[in-house]
Amino acid sequence: MSTMMKAVVYPEPDKYEIDEMPVPDPPPAGALVKVMATTICGTDFKILGGMFPGTKFPHVPGHEWSGEVVAVGEGVDELQPGDRVGAEPHVGCGRCRMCLEGRYNLCENYGRVDKGHAHVGFTTGGGLAEYCTVSVKALHRLPEGLSYGQGAFIESVGVALYAIERIGIEAGEDVLVIGPGAIGYCATQIARARGAGKVVLAGTRDERLALAKDLGCDAAVNVRSEKDPVEAIRSHFGGKGADVVVELAGSADAALQALLSARRGGRIVLAGSTSPGRELRVDLSVIVRGHLDIHGSVANPKWVCRRGLEMIARGYVDVAPLLTHRMALTDFGEALETFRERRGGAYRVMMHPHGVAEG
């Protein structure tokens, strides 16, 4: 193995280079992973724009990836070289209250590398490189038969699964998902797998809603083409609204539509707005008189990612239609713009640091 590797490096916000750097040694209780597939998603633009206070530059991004273990650090016997793994981005300190409760996505020592915390691709180097080191706490063996490309959806499926588990879906309940991106389409399929009744997807562009019928939805609503978007959504649920609403669009309008589209006594999870700057203005009586249960949801703790990978492997969640583009690491600039402009209907642009054919 070469002692040098290529990596996407941001020396400062909104400016990148493809650099050569030394291949790192596996840390104690960690592993060195040969990155085989890593995706670009909407959160990357926030990270690379300097919108996350925990991100320090220069920075190697990439928080949705999979690969092959090539070396392990001192004290590691959970994994061995040759294991195919997917990486979840949250590594908690393991000593604060949140971590001890299994909610390491809420680690009280966020950003404290000296305390053992890492947010891979956010506060520490990520998978937009030929190799990446990470704690074994964040690595999951890929189920047999799962490709590296499918394995790189570990974070997307985990976000969707945890958001749904935050509110629960009972068999036969009607579900509204707002946000027809990769995570939204994971959510529609998870809702269907959990026995949902009617599943409706809402978004703002017809081209993003085109997969709705194929990926678990009974109907799709383009809220921009409707005079009254909420009324149009509620009409699919007999005018009374959805039992469960999963918001993954990340806008104030989407959050408001989520609250207004739930039935009285309904349950709502808001999981799209992970960075500051969006404010929700709502008549509080909508919540109080509506007797609504509202949850926030961020990332995925409790090894939810592992169960998400099993859902992909067993065919409950099909990510193949969402893997729309494959490119080499050196084509990062083109990949970034392809995703930003949704060229060719891009959902997830997959980078392959060691060759596209290996993904």
Buried (B, 14 or more C-beta within 10 A) or exposed (E): EEEEBBBBBBEEBEEBEBBEBEBBEBBEBBBBBBBBBBBBBBBBBBBBEBBBEEBEEBBBBBBBBBBBBBBBBEEBEEBEEEBBBBBBBBBBBBEBEBBEEEBBBBBBBBBBEEBBBBBBBBBBBBBBBBBBBBBBBBBBBBBEEBBBBBBBBBBBBBBBBBBBBBBEBEEEBBBBBBBBBBBBBBBBBBBBBBEBBBBBBBBBEEEBBEBBEEBBBBBBBBBEEBEEBBEBBBBBBEEEBBBBBBBBBBBBBBBBBBBBBBBEEBBBBBBBBBBEEBEBEEEEEEBEEBEBBBEEBBBBBBBBBBBBBBBBBEEBBBBEBBBBBBBBBEBBEBBBEBBBEEBEEBBBBBBBBBEBEBB
